[in-house]
């Protein structure tokens, strides 16, 4: 439960190792609930072999477990159950009279059975909890049998609970699917992932901010008005709020998905930032410097600069990059968009 309890366990583990040469197996459920300091306490004992640490978590270990502990661990991923496995568990629960609900004489329609499986969303525990709730509230039919149909489900389960954690891995998975669907110009996929996030309780401003970024990162000058619309969607979300703001988000999503795409501006920025970092403080060409003092003029600041309004050819014939980069071309828009 905390550092004091952990110290007692670790001390006992050390004594067991010293006296009997035995290692201690320590299972920690929901290990992600331990903070960094508490996780640090495991490290020396894991390294010395005093402990064999088994940790279970419903979160992505990359986000919740400190790197030193994670690097010393073997990660085993337990995936969600598929529909076939969920169906087998559900059928057994409804027919097994000793360990399940078989003595209640449950009859489930095919549609109700599938909806219970979908409700579980790969989690058998959630599905079985829902089954118990439905059976408890469903009226007894002929011969005392309990009939589970669509109406019984609607009465007992007001709304399907979608798996979504705004601070966990699913948060990142869904926004990633949303952005990639936009990038691939698939409005159907993008709106689906938008709906999943909204149904899961995602903050609409987070989605709108990502749309503003996407408009410049992935559409850019292929369709410059996309940024204006994305900003307008963000403002609409701020002004309107949920639930009506969902309409604004759907409008923006379909618009951005169907726009032509060009990430040339973003690529140019990344390449030039890389050069700026690697090549250091390259000097500004003298003709581009502003001669604000007499000394600067004596040093030649601004000499040779061609004013583009007097000499239109200057914009293509006049160097604007440092000498070391004068042959580089960073901005490479798609020919079809120019």
Secondary structure, DSSP 8 states (H G I E B T S, - for coil): --HHHHHHHHHHHHHHHHHH---EEEEEETGGGS-HHHHHHHHHHHHHTSEEEEEE-SS-HHHHS-HHHHHTS---------HHHHHHHHHHHHH-TTTSSGGG-EEE-HHHHHHHHHHHTT-HHHHHHHHHHHHHHS-B-GGG-EEE-HHHHHHH-SS------TTSHHHHHHHHHHHHHHHTT-HHHHHHHHHHHHHTT--HHHHHHHHHHHIIIIIGGGSTHHHHHHHHHHHHHHHH-TTTHHHHHHHHHHHHHHS----HHHHHHHHHHHHHHHH------GGGS---SHHHHHTTTTTT---TTT-TTHHHHS--S-GGGTT-------GGG-
